[in-house]
């Protein structure tokens, strides 16, 4: 099979299945993983597919949402630097909301044992990380748990966030930009993020630079809602300036 024929078949499989992965394609077409990566790169350049960790999705898929394991393995070094920088934003003896997200989970795991905080979260993985922390009073927000993110959503979660005020919220987003604001693939998840942002006096967005300019299906805020963006050095100075025009401070870890 010639490369154009293989690429056409890859495109068909992506459109039919919603995504393709390198390992499965290499097995199916009996070629190396590097050959498949070149095919995906060519299709990405042509605007027909969008490359994601381990594979690709059809271009224009705004509702695509990677699972928790995939998100944890993507941009791991950048997320680790962001999480460490975010430790400086913990309110001393204050109240903190932790949104669901892989970078926020890294921050939760890095909270020093001597830290004294009240923490509210709707993320099961983050709650598990903090459940035995001696200095933390932990409040777990309930609701329907989404399998893909292990986060509580819907009416119970929205009601809980409507009844509290916190010093700081550390929030995650699948995409952010000056033009489209803060976005995520799922409407229920977006509603809880919006409620968490509204419940805090200070909003800190933790997002690696690969998410800048990305747009997803559900919008839950604008950059003007964010007091501080902590990202990595992959965000260019020009893009950082564009973010700061909305009044958002930017830290590039």
N, C-alpha and C positions, 0 to 999 in steps of 0.2 A: 504494500500500500504506500502510495506517495504521500508526502507531508500534507499537501493541500486536502487530499481525501481524508486523511486522518483528522486533520483539524476541523473539517466539516462535520465529521462524525462526533468529535468531542463537543462541538457546539450544539449538536442535536441532543446529546446526552445531558448536557448542562441545562438546556431549555426544558427537557422532559422531566428531569429529576430535581431541578432547582439548584444543584451544585454538582461538581465533580471533584475527585481527589486524585492526587498524583499517583499514589500507590496502585489504586484500582485501575486507573487508565493504563499504567505501564504493564500491568498483568494482562489486561484485556487485549492490548495491541501488540504484546510481546516485544516491547522496546524498553529502553532504559528510562529511569526516572528523569534523567537529565534531558532526554529527547522530549518527554512530555512537558517539562518545564519550559523548554524552548517553544513548544507549540502553544502553551498557555500565554507565554510572553507575547508571541505574535498575535494571538487573538485579542489580548489585552490592548496592544498598541493599535489594533484595528477598531477598538471600541466595541467589540462583540462580547467579550467577557471581562469581568473584573476579578483580578487575582486576590485571593485571601489566603490566610495561613493554611498550607497543605493542599491547596487546590484553587478553584475558581468558581464564580457564580455568574449567571447571566447579567450583562450590563443593564442597569436601571432597576435592579431588585432592591427597593428601599425597605422591604420588610424582612430581609435576611438577618438572622440573629445567630451568631456562633454559640455553641454550648459552653458551659462553664470551664471544662477542661481545656478547650481550644483557646479561650480567652486568657486563661492562666499562663499558657505557654507562649503567647504572642507578646513581643516587645518586653520580655521578662526583665532585662537589665534596665531599660528605661523606667519601667514601672517600679522597680526596686528603688531607684534614685528618687522618683517622685514620692513614694511612700515615706522614705527617710526624711525628705524635705518637709513633708506634711506634719511631721511630729512637732514642729515648731508652732503649729496652729492649734494644738490641744489647749483648751481653756483650763487654767489652773483651778482645780476644785470646782469646775463648772459642769455644764450639761452639753453633751455632744450627741448629734444624730449621725449615724453611719449608714449611708446608702448601700445598696447591694452593688457589688462590682469587684473585679479582681484586684485592682490597685488599692481600693479601700480595704479589702481583706488583708493585703500586705501591710498596710498601715496598722490595722488592728493587731496583727501578729507581732508588730514591732513596738507596741506600747510598753514602756518600762514597767516592771512589776511594782515599783514604788509609786506609780501614778495614781492619784485619787480623782475619780471622775464618775459622773452619772452618764451612762451611755444608753441611747435608744436606737434600736435597729429593727428592720423588717427582714434582714438577711439571716437565714439559718446558719450558713457557714461562719459568718462573723460572730453570731451569738455563741456558737460552739467554741470559737477561739477565745472568747472572753468570759465564758461561764465560770471558770475557776480562777479568774484574775482577782487577787485579794483586795485591790484598791478600787475596784469598779462595782458600782451599783448598776446592774444590767436590767433593762426593760426590753422585752421582746414583743414587738408588734405582731398581732395575729392577722389571719386572713387566709384566702386561698393561696396555696403555695404553687408557684410556677415551677415545673420540673426543670426547665432550661436554665433558670437563674437561681433556683432555690430561694426565691424571695416571696414574701407575702404581699398580696395585692387585693384590690376590690374594697368593699364598703367598710369592713372592720379596720383595715389598715388606714383608710382615709379618715375614718372617725377618730382613731387614736391620734394621728398627727394633728387633727383639728383641735385637740384638747390640750396641747402642750406648747411651751415656748422654750427654745434651747438657745444656748450661747452661739454655737457653731454647728453647721451641717457640712459634712464632707460628702460631696455628691459626685457621681460618675455619669458619663454620657458616652453613647456609641459614636456620636458625631457632634462637632461644634464649629461654628463659624459666625462671623459678624453678620452675614446675610441671613442665615437660616436659624441661628440660635442654637439651642441645645436639643438634640434629637436622640431617639431610641426606637427600635423596631416595633415595640408592643404598646398599645394604647393603655392597657391596665397598668403596666410598669410606669409609663409616663405620668399617669395620674398620681401615683404614689410619690414619685420623684418631685412632682410639682407641689404636693402637699408638704413634703419634708422641707423643701426650700422655703415655703411660706411660713413654716414653724420656727425658723431660726433667724437670729439677728444678723449673723454673719454667714455668708455662703462661700465655700471654697470648692472649686471644681478641680478634681484630679483626673487628668486626661493626657495620655501620651500623644506626641505630635502627629502620629499617623491618623488620628481621628479628626485633625483640623481639616476643614473643607468637606468632610463627609456629611451626607444628608440622609436621614432615615425617616420612616413613615410617621412617627408620632413626635410632635414637638412639645416640650414641657417647660420652656423658658427661653429667655434671650440672654445674651452676654451681659446686658445691663443689669440683670438680676445677680450676677456673680461679682463678689468683692475681690476675689483672688483666684487666678488660674495657676495651678502648679503643673507644669508640663516638663518636657525634656529639651535638650539643646537642639534636637532635630527641628523644632519650630524656628523658622528663620526670624531674624530681627525685624524684617519687613512685616511678616505675619503677626509677630508679637505687637508691633505698633498698631496694626489694624484692630487687634483685640482691645488694646488699651484706649482706643478712641471712644469706646463705649463706657469708659470709666473703670474698667477692670484692670487691677494690678496683675502683672505677669511675672512669675518666677520660672526660669528655665534651669532645671536641675541637671 
